[in-house]
Amino acid sequence: MARTVWGSTVGKKTVMAVSGLIMLLYLVVHMIGNLKIFFGAGEFNHYAHWLRTVGEPFMHYEWTLWLVRAVLVVAVVAHAVSAYQLSRRDIRARPSKYVHTRARASYATRTMRWGGIILGLFIVWHILDLTTGTVHSGGFQPGHPYQNVVDTFSTWYGNVIYIVAMLALGLHIRHGFWSAAQTLGVGSRTRDRALKTAANVLALLLTAGFIAVPVGVMTGVVS
């Protein structure tokens, strides 16, 4: 049954929708946590430490964090694979261009594929920068996330990479949220307007919330 579901177009779209909503939930929580940086180094570093102790003593140190990471990895891989396979299936179904020009799609729709690639590359860079410290500038300090964030956004390229990725994220969410609702059967003629409004608001809030951190460092509010 699982193979039959996965092999169908509807099944792949459902996997994309569910995995996308899982990642969206994580992004909302992650953004709220990031905004704690405006309350100072002590508050932000304490929050980062708390993430590693969630569930203690029932869960061992960092077990909950690694569980969340595992779920996110599965969601990202499932989302990317299903998106790629749906794209290839669409190309095979229509190898030549339409004779008549199709109605112009929204900018977010037309950039979903490139946005996904940008976000995939950003995730790799983000992990190497602020989790492992492999490409971090200014000397990575384990256990001092506040200073590490300030170091990253004290460089022009750190700001450019992050802001471009967050703009791509906003466009991705704007189209993806509404698309997921249609796939899961939530959308309808009477709900479409509300769903599109919710998608726009959610995309705007997440984009602004994430970009607020590098802007805060650049303007000296966070230092």
Summary of the structure (lengths in Angstrom):
residues: 223
radius of gyration: 19.6
end to end distance: 54.5
largest distance: 64.5
contacts: 600
relative contact order: 0.12
helix: 75%
strand: 0%
